[in-house]
Amino acid sequence: MKIIITENQLESLMMRRRYETINKFITFILNNTYPCDYDSYEHFVSGVLYELNDLIGFYEADNLQNTTTDELNDFVTKYFDEKIRQAWGEGNC
C-alpha cells in the first residue's frame, strides 16, 4: 500500500522544500541587521522573524505567504537557530 503525502496534508513538508528560499532570506536579513540595536538575543530573534515575515509577504516567495506566521517562526527557530546565534555573537556589542 502506497501513501502519498501532499504539501497540503503536511505543512512542514512545504517548509522543508523551501529551505533554500528561507535560507536566502535569513542570510539577507542577518547581513543587513545590526545585532547591537537589540537588547537581548530573544529581542534579536524577534526582529529577524519580523523582518522575515515582512519580506516573504512583500516578495510572495515560493508560496511561502500561504504559511502561517507561527509555522514559519517555528521552522526558522528549529533550523536556523545556530545561524542566528552566530550572527548575534559576531555583533561584538
DSSP file (Angstrom, degrees, kcal/mol; ACC not computed):
  #  RESIDUE AA STRUCTURE BP1 BP2  ACC     N-H-->O    O-->H-N    N-H-->O    O-->H-N    TCO  KAPPA ALPHA  PHI   PSI    X-CA   Y-CA   Z-CA
    1    1 A M              0   0    0      0, 0.0     2,-0.4     0, 0.0     0, 0.0   0.000 360.0 360.0 360.0 127.5    0.0    0.0    0.0
    2    2 A K        -     0   0    0      2,-0.0     2,-0.5     0, 0.0     0, 0.0  -0.766 360.0-158.9 -95.7 140.1    1.4    3.4   -1.0
    3    3 A I        -     0   0    0     -2,-0.4     2,-0.6     2,-0.0     0, 0.0  -0.982   6.6-163.3-118.1 121.6    0.8    6.5    1.0
    4    4 A I        -     0   0    0     -2,-0.5     2,-0.5     2,-0.0    -2,-0.0  -0.914   1.7-162.1-107.9 124.1    1.2    9.8   -0.8
    5    5 A I        -     0   0    0     -2,-0.6     2,-0.2     4,-0.0    -2,-0.0  -0.913   6.8-160.8-107.0 125.3    1.5   12.9    1.2
    6    6 A T    >>  -     0   0    0     -2,-0.5     4,-1.4     1,-0.1     3,-0.9  -0.573  33.5-107.0 -98.0 166.6    0.9   16.2   -0.5
    7    7 A E  T 34 S+     0   0    0      1,-0.3     7,-0.3     2,-0.2     6,-0.2   0.838 119.5  59.2 -61.4 -32.4    2.1   19.6    0.7
    8    8 A N  T 34 S+     0   0    0      1,-0.2    -1,-0.3     5,-0.1     3,-0.2   0.795 106.9  47.4 -67.3 -26.7   -1.5   20.4    1.7
    9    9 A Q  T <4 S+     0   0    0     -3,-0.9     2,-0.4     1,-0.3    -1,-0.2   0.770 121.8  32.3 -84.6 -27.5   -1.6   17.5    4.1
   10   10 A L    >X  -     0   0    0     -4,-1.4     3,-1.1     1,-0.1     4,-1.0  -0.834  63.7-173.4-135.9  95.7    1.8   18.2    5.7
   11   11 A E  H 3> S+     0   0    0     -2,-0.4     4,-1.8     1,-0.3     3,-0.4   0.844  84.1  60.5 -60.3 -36.9    2.7   21.8    6.0
   12   12 A S  H 3> S+     0   0    0      1,-0.2     4,-2.6     2,-0.2    -1,-0.3   0.804  97.7  60.6 -65.5 -25.5    6.2   21.2    7.3
   13   13 A L  H <> S+     0   0    0     -3,-1.1     4,-2.0     2,-0.2    -1,-0.2   0.917 104.1  49.5 -63.6 -42.2    7.0   19.3    4.1
   14   14 A M  H  X S+     0   0    0     -4,-1.0     4,-1.0    -3,-0.4    -2,-0.2   0.911 111.1  49.8 -61.0 -42.5    6.3   22.5    2.2
   15   15 A M  H >< S+     0   0    0     -4,-1.8     3,-0.7     1,-0.2    -2,-0.2   0.922 109.7  50.1 -64.3 -43.9    8.5   24.4    4.5
   16   16 A R  H >< S+     0   0    0     -4,-2.6     3,-1.3     1,-0.3    -1,-0.2   0.848 106.8  55.2 -65.4 -32.5   11.4   21.9    4.2
   17   17 A R  H 3< S+     0   0    0     -4,-2.0     3,-0.3     1,-0.3    -1,-0.3   0.755 109.0  48.5 -70.0 -22.6   11.1   22.1    0.4
   18   18 A R  T <X S+     0   0    0     -4,-1.0     4,-2.5    -3,-0.7    -1,-0.3   0.118  75.8 118.0-100.8  19.7   11.5   25.9    0.6
   19   19 A Y  H <> S+     0   0    0     -3,-1.3     4,-2.9     1,-0.2    -1,-0.2   0.904  74.7  49.5 -53.7 -47.2   14.6   25.6    2.9
   20   20 A E  H  > S+     0   0    0     -3,-0.3     4,-2.1    -4,-0.2    -1,-0.2   0.882 110.5  50.0 -64.4 -38.2   16.9   27.3    0.4
   21   21 A T  H  > S+     0   0    0      2,-0.2     4,-1.9     1,-0.2    -1,-0.2   0.937 113.6  45.4 -64.1 -45.7   14.5   30.2   -0.2
   22   22 A I  H  X S+     0   0    0     -4,-2.5     4,-2.8     1,-0.2    -2,-0.2   0.898 110.2  55.5 -64.0 -40.0   14.1   30.7    3.5
   23   23 A N  H  X S+     0   0    0     -4,-2.9     4,-2.7    -5,-0.3    -1,-0.2   0.891 106.0  51.2 -59.9 -40.8   17.9   30.4    3.9
   24   24 A K  H  X S+     0   0    0     -4,-2.1     4,-2.3     2,-0.2    -1,-0.2   0.912 111.5  47.1 -64.1 -42.2   18.4   33.2    1.4
   25   25 A F  H  X S+     0   0    0     -4,-1.9     4,-2.6     2,-0.2    -2,-0.2   0.929 112.8  48.9 -63.9 -44.9   16.0   35.5    3.2
   26   26 A I  H  X S+     0   0    0     -4,-2.8     4,-2.9     1,-0.2     5,-0.2   0.922 111.6  49.5 -61.5 -44.5   17.7   34.7    6.6
   27   27 A T  H  X S+     0   0    0     -4,-2.7     4,-2.0     1,-0.2    -1,-0.2   0.919 111.5  48.9 -61.1 -44.4   21.1   35.4    5.1
   28   28 A F  H  X S+     0   0    0     -4,-2.3     4,-1.0     2,-0.2    -2,-0.2   0.930 113.3  47.2 -60.3 -46.3   20.0   38.7    3.6
   29   29 A I  H >< S+     0   0    0     -4,-2.6     3,-0.7     1,-0.2    -2,-0.2   0.931 112.4  48.3 -62.7 -46.8   18.4   39.8    6.9
   30   30 A L  H >< S+     0   0    0     -4,-2.9     3,-0.8     1,-0.3    -1,-0.2   0.839 109.8  52.6 -66.3 -32.3   21.4   38.8    9.0
   31   31 A N  H 3< S+     0   0    0     -4,-2.0    -1,-0.3    -5,-0.2    -2,-0.2   0.715 116.2  40.4 -73.0 -19.8   23.8   40.7    6.7
   32   32 A N  T << S+     0   0    0     -4,-1.0     2,-0.4    -3,-0.7    -1,-0.2   0.154  99.4  87.4-115.9  17.7   21.6   43.8    7.0
   33   33 A T    <   -     0   0    0     -3,-0.8     3,-0.1    -4,-0.2    15,-0.0  -0.961  65.1-144.1-120.8 135.6   20.8   43.7   10.7
   34   34 A Y    >   -     0   0    0     -2,-0.4     3,-2.1     1,-0.1     4,-0.2  -0.866   7.0-157.5 -99.7 108.5   23.0   45.2   13.4
   35   35 A P  G >  S+     0   0    0      0, 0.0     3,-1.8     0, 0.0    -1,-0.1   0.768  86.9  68.9 -58.3 -27.6   22.7   43.0   16.5
   36   36 A C  G 3  S+     0   0    0      1,-0.3    52,-0.0    55,-0.1    -2,-0.0   0.626  84.3  71.7 -70.6 -10.4   23.8   45.8   18.8
   37   37 A D  G <  S+     0   0    0     -3,-2.1     2,-0.3     7,-0.0    -1,-0.3   0.543  90.5  76.3 -76.3  -5.9   20.5   47.5   18.1
   38   38 A Y  S <  S-     0   0    0     -3,-1.8     3,-0.1    -4,-0.2     6,-0.0  -0.829  73.2-142.9-112.9 146.1   18.8   44.8   20.2
   39   39 A D  S    S+     0   0    0     -2,-0.3     2,-0.3     1,-0.1    -1,-0.1   0.797  80.3   0.9 -75.6 -30.3   18.7   44.4   24.0
   40   40 A S  S  > S-     0   0    0      1,-0.1     4,-2.1    -5,-0.0     5,-0.1  -0.926  76.1 -98.2-151.2 170.5   18.9   40.6   24.1
   41   41 A Y  H  > S+     0   0    0     -2,-0.3     4,-2.6     1,-0.2     5,-0.2   0.906 122.7  52.9 -61.2 -41.7   19.2   37.6   21.9
   42   42 A E  H  > S+     0   0    0      1,-0.2     4,-2.3     2,-0.2    -1,-0.2   0.893 109.0  49.4 -62.5 -40.2   15.4   37.0   22.2
   43   43 A H  H  > S+     0   0    0      2,-0.2     4,-1.8     1,-0.2    -1,-0.2   0.887 110.6  51.3 -64.3 -39.9   14.8   40.6   21.0
   44   44 A F  H  X S+     0   0    0     -4,-2.1     4,-2.3     2,-0.2    -2,-0.2   0.922 109.8  49.2 -62.6 -46.1   17.2   40.0   18.1
   45   45 A V  H  X S+     0   0    0     -4,-2.6     4,-2.8     1,-0.2     5,-0.2   0.917 109.6  51.4 -61.1 -44.2   15.4   36.8   17.1
   46   46 A S  H  X S+     0   0    0     -4,-2.3     4,-2.2     1,-0.2    -1,-0.2   0.874 110.0  50.5 -62.9 -35.0   12.0   38.5   17.2
   47   47 A G  H  X S+     0   0    0     -4,-1.8     4,-2.4     2,-0.2    -1,-0.2   0.906 110.9  48.1 -66.7 -41.9   13.4   41.2   15.0
   48   48 A V  H  X S+     0   0    0     -4,-2.3     4,-2.5     2,-0.2    -2,-0.2   0.922 112.9  48.4 -63.6 -44.7   14.8   38.7   12.5
   49   49 A L  H  X S+     0   0    0     -4,-2.8     4,-2.5     2,-0.2     5,-0.2   0.889 110.6  51.4 -64.6 -39.2   11.4   36.9   12.5
   50   50 A Y  H  X S+     0   0    0     -4,-2.2     4,-2.1    -5,-0.2    -1,-0.2   0.943 112.2  45.9 -61.6 -47.7    9.5   40.1   12.0
   51   51 A E  H  X S+     0   0    0     -4,-2.4     4,-2.8     2,-0.2    -2,-0.2   0.890 111.8  52.6 -63.1 -39.7   11.8   41.1    9.0
   52   52 A L  H  X S+     0   0    0     -4,-2.5     4,-2.6     2,-0.2     5,-0.2   0.944 110.2  46.4 -62.1 -49.1   11.4   37.6    7.5
   53   53 A N  H  X S+     0   0    0     -4,-2.5     4,-1.9     1,-0.2    -1,-0.2   0.881 113.5  50.5 -61.9 -37.4    7.6   37.6    7.7
   54   54 A D  H  X S+     0   0    0     -4,-2.1     4,-2.0    -5,-0.2    -2,-0.2   0.927 111.6  46.8 -65.6 -45.8    7.7   41.1    6.2
   55   55 A L  H  X S+     0   0    0     -4,-2.8     4,-3.0     2,-0.2     5,-0.3   0.907 110.7  51.8 -63.8 -42.7   10.0   40.1    3.3
   56   56 A I  H  X>S+     0   0    0     -4,-2.6     4,-1.5     1,-0.2     5,-0.7   0.903 111.3  47.4 -63.4 -41.0    8.0   37.0    2.5
   57   57 A G  H  <5S+     0   0    0     -4,-1.9    -1,-0.2    -5,-0.2    -2,-0.2   0.876 114.7  47.2 -65.5 -36.7    4.8   38.9    2.3
   58   58 A F  H  <5S+     0   0    0     -4,-2.0    -2,-0.2     1,-0.2    -1,-0.2   0.915 121.7  33.1 -71.9 -44.1    6.4   41.6    0.1
   59   59 A Y  H  <5S-     0   0    0     -4,-3.0     3,-0.2    -5,-0.1    -1,-0.2   0.559  92.4-139.4 -91.3  -9.0    8.1   39.2   -2.3
   60   60 A E  T ><5 -     0   0    0     -4,-1.5     3,-0.6    -5,-0.3     2,-0.4   0.935  31.1-158.6  47.9  54.0    5.5   36.5   -2.3
   61   61 A A  G > < -     0   0    0     -5,-0.7     3,-3.7     1,-0.2     4,-0.2  -0.492  51.9 -36.4 -75.4 119.8    8.3   33.9   -2.3
   62   62 A D  G 3  S-     0   0    0     -2,-0.4    -1,-0.2     1,-0.3    -2,-0.1   0.764 112.4 -59.8  41.7  43.2    7.5   30.4   -3.5
   63   63 A N  G X  S+     0   0    0     -3,-0.6     3,-1.3     1,-0.1    -1,-0.3   0.680 101.6 132.2  62.0  18.1    4.0   30.4   -1.9
   64   64 A L  G X   +     0   0    0     -3,-3.7     3,-1.8     1,-0.3    -2,-0.1   0.736  58.2  73.1 -70.7 -20.3    5.5   31.0    1.5
   65   65 A Q  G 3  S+     0   0    0      1,-0.3    -1,-0.3    -4,-0.2    -3,-0.1   0.684  86.7  65.8 -66.9 -14.4    3.0   33.7    2.1
   66   66 A N  G <  S+     0   0    0     -3,-1.3    -1,-0.3     2,-0.1     2,-0.2   0.541  85.9  90.3 -82.3  -6.6    0.4   30.9    2.4
   67   67 A T  S <  S-     0   0    0     -3,-1.8     2,-0.1    -4,-0.1    -4,-0.0  -0.550  84.3-110.4 -86.1 155.0    2.1   29.7    5.6
   68   68 A T     >  -     0   0    0     -2,-0.2     4,-2.2     1,-0.1     5,-0.2  -0.472  23.1-117.1 -80.0 157.7    1.1   31.0    9.0
   69   69 A T  H  > S+     0   0    0      1,-0.2     4,-2.8     2,-0.2     5,-0.2   0.893 116.0  53.5 -59.9 -40.7    3.4   33.2   10.9
   70   70 A D  H  > S+     0   0    0      2,-0.2     4,-2.6     1,-0.2    -1,-0.2   0.906 107.9  49.7 -63.4 -41.8    3.6   30.5   13.7
   71   71 A E  H  > S+     0   0    0      2,-0.2     4,-2.2     1,-0.2    -2,-0.2   0.936 114.5  44.3 -61.8 -46.5    4.6   27.8   11.2
   72   72 A L  H  X S+     0   0    0     -4,-2.2     4,-2.6     2,-0.2    -2,-0.2   0.923 114.1  49.2 -65.5 -44.7    7.3   29.9    9.7
   73   73 A N  H  X S+     0   0    0     -4,-2.8     4,-2.5     1,-0.2     5,-0.2   0.903 111.7  49.1 -63.1 -41.7    8.6   31.1   13.0
   74   74 A D  H  X S+     0   0    0     -4,-2.6     4,-1.6    -5,-0.2    -1,-0.2   0.912 112.1  49.2 -62.8 -42.7    8.8   27.5   14.4
   75   75 A F  H  X S+     0   0    0     -4,-2.2     4,-2.7    -5,-0.2     5,-0.3   0.926 112.7  46.9 -62.8 -45.9   10.6   26.3   11.3
   76   76 A V  H  X S+     0   0    0     -4,-2.6     4,-2.6     1,-0.2    -2,-0.2   0.924 112.2  48.7 -65.3 -45.1   13.2   29.2   11.5
   77   77 A T  H  < S+     0   0    0     -4,-2.5     4,-0.3    -5,-0.2    -1,-0.2   0.810 116.0  45.7 -67.3 -26.7   13.9   28.7   15.2
   78   78 A K  H  < S+     0   0    0     -4,-1.6    -2,-0.2    -5,-0.2    -1,-0.2   0.920 126.6  24.6 -78.6 -45.6   14.3   25.0   14.7
   79   79 A Y  H  < S+     0   0    0     -4,-2.7    -2,-0.2    -5,-0.2    -3,-0.2   0.628 129.2  37.4 -99.9 -14.9   16.5   25.0   11.6
   80   80 A F  S  X S+     0   0    0     -4,-2.6     4,-2.4    -5,-0.3     5,-0.2   0.253  78.3 107.3-121.7  11.8   18.3   28.4   11.7
   81   81 A D  H  > S+     0   0    0     -4,-0.3     4,-2.8     1,-0.2     5,-0.2   0.910  82.1  49.4 -58.3 -44.4   18.9   28.9   15.4
   82   82 A E  H  > S+     0   0    0      1,-0.2     4,-2.3     2,-0.2    -1,-0.2   0.897 111.1  49.4 -64.4 -40.3   22.6   28.3   15.1
   83   83 A K  H  > S+     0   0    0      2,-0.2     4,-1.9     1,-0.2    -1,-0.2   0.898 113.4  46.4 -65.7 -40.5   23.0   30.7   12.2
   84   84 A I  H  X S+     0   0    0     -4,-2.4     4,-2.3     2,-0.2    -2,-0.2   0.906 111.8  51.1 -68.7 -41.7   21.1   33.4   14.1
   85   85 A R  H  X S+     0   0    0     -4,-2.8     4,-2.5    -5,-0.2    -2,-0.2   0.895 108.6  52.4 -61.2 -39.7   23.1   32.8   17.3
   86   86 A Q  H  X S+     0   0    0     -4,-2.3     4,-1.9     2,-0.2    -1,-0.2   0.918 109.6  48.0 -63.0 -43.5   26.3   33.1   15.3
   87   87 A A  H  < S+     0   0    0     -4,-1.9     4,-0.4     1,-0.2    -1,-0.2   0.894 111.8  50.7 -63.9 -39.1   25.2   36.5   13.8
   88   88 A W  H >< S+     0   0    0     -4,-2.3     3,-1.0     1,-0.2     4,-0.3   0.912 111.2  48.2 -63.3 -43.2   24.2   37.6   17.3
   89   89 A G  H >< S+     0   0    0     -4,-2.5     3,-0.9     1,-0.2    -1,-0.2   0.797 105.6  57.6 -69.4 -29.5   27.7   36.6   18.7
   90   90 A E  T 3< S+     0   0    0     -4,-1.9    -1,-0.2     1,-0.2    -2,-0.2   0.566  84.8  83.3 -78.1  -7.6   29.5   38.3   15.9
   91   91 A G  T <  S-     0   0    0     -3,-1.0    -1,-0.2    -4,-0.4    -2,-0.2   0.781  77.4-158.0 -66.1 -26.9   27.9   41.6   16.8
   92   92 A N    <         0   0    0     -3,-0.9    -3,-0.1    -4,-0.3    -2,-0.1   0.893 360.0 360.0  49.0  49.5   30.6   42.2   19.5
   93   93 A C              0   0    0     -4,-0.0    -1,-0.1   -58,-0.0    -4,-0.0   0.464 360.0 360.0 -84.2 360.0   28.3   44.6   21.4
